[in-house]
Amino acid sequence: SRLEDWTQVDGSDEGVGISIPMIQSQHVAGSLVSMRYADEAGWHLGIVRRVGHDKDGSSKLGLKTFQGSPQIVQITLSEQPAEGSANGTGIRAISFDSSDCQLLIPTGTYVEGLKMSFSLNSVTRNVRLVRLIESGPDFELVGFADE
């Protein structure tokens, strides 16, 4: 993937509307994207919700955004997942420094009740997956609860 210049046209706590130069093959609903504002050093993650054109013909994306800063965490599975899901241990996931108890994990990893652990900000958490919030071609957004 490559960097593109986007212009935010509207926004709320849940997402942003973006004007883009042109719609390309990677602009697909359900795709995970990262973005950085010109005046900020940190990155933000979003999920493409809408792809289309405005009345004036300009290309637009609607993105769901996440509160908090994304951080890569190394997941250790406490048990083997069911057949057909991601196998082995040492899965990388994305967490946020907020308290929403959500993780972005690789597609095919989610199994309800799956126990896992990860460290975030020097604190190890033992959790179990409680719900699949949504999935896309690149990710599964899951909710977890502390064990």
Backbone hydrogen bonds, N-H to C=O, Kabsch-Sander energy under -0.5 kcal/mol:
donor,donor_aa,acceptor,acceptor_aa,energy
6,W,4,E,-0.6
7,T,19,S,-2.3
9,V,17,G,-3.0
10,D,17,G,-1.2
12,S,15,G,-2.8
16,V,63,L,-1.9
17,G,10,D,-2.2
18,I,61,L,-3.1
19,S,7,T,-3.3
20,I,59,S,-2.1
27,H,24,Q,-1.8
28,V,26,Q,-1.6
30,G,48,V,-3.2
31,S,28,V,-2.2
33,V,46,G,-3.1
35,M,44,H,-2.7
40,E,37,Y,-2.1
44,H,35,M,-3.0
46,G,33,V,-2.6
47,I,64,K,-2.3
48,V,31,S,-2.7
49,R,62,G,-3.7
50,R,62,G,-1.6
52,G,60,K,-2.2
54,D,58,S,-2.9
57,G,54,D,-2.2
59,S,20,I,-0.6
60,K,52,G,-3.3
61,L,18,I,-2.5
62,G,50,R,-2.3
63,L,16,V,-3.0
63,L,61,L,-0.5
64,K,47,I,-2.8
65,T,14,E,-2.1
66,F,45,L,-1.2
71,Q,95,S,-2.8
73,V,93,A,-2.5
75,I,73,V,-0.6
75,I,91,I,-3.9
76,T,117,S,-2.7
77,L,75,I,-0.5
78,S,115,K,-2.6
79,E,115,K,-0.6
85,S,82,A,-1.7
86,A,108,G,-1.7
90,G,75,I,-0.9
91,I,75,I,-1.3
93,A,73,V,-2.6
94,I,104,L,-2.4
95,S,71,Q,-3.1
97,D,69,S,-1.0
103,L,142,V,-2.1
104,L,94,I,-2.4
105,I,103,L,-0.6
105,I,140,E,-2.7
109,T,106,P,-1.6
113,G,129,L,-3.2
114,L,111,V,-2.4
116,M,127,V,-2.7
117,S,76,T,-2.2
118,F,125,R,-1.8
120,L,123,V,-2.5
123,V,120,L,-1.3
125,R,118,F,-3.3
127,V,116,M,-3.1
127,V,125,R,-0.6
128,R,145,A,-2.2
129,L,114,L,-2.3
130,V,143,G,-2.6
131,R,143,G,-1.4
133,I,131,R,-0.8
133,I,141,L,-2.4
134,E,141,L,-1.5
136,G,139,F,-2.6
138,D,30,G,-0.5
140,E,105,I,-2.2
141,L,134,E,-3.1
142,V,103,L,-2.7
142,V,140,E,-0.7
143,G,131,R,-2.7
144,F,101,C,-2.1
145,A,128,R,-2.2
147,E,126,N,-3.1
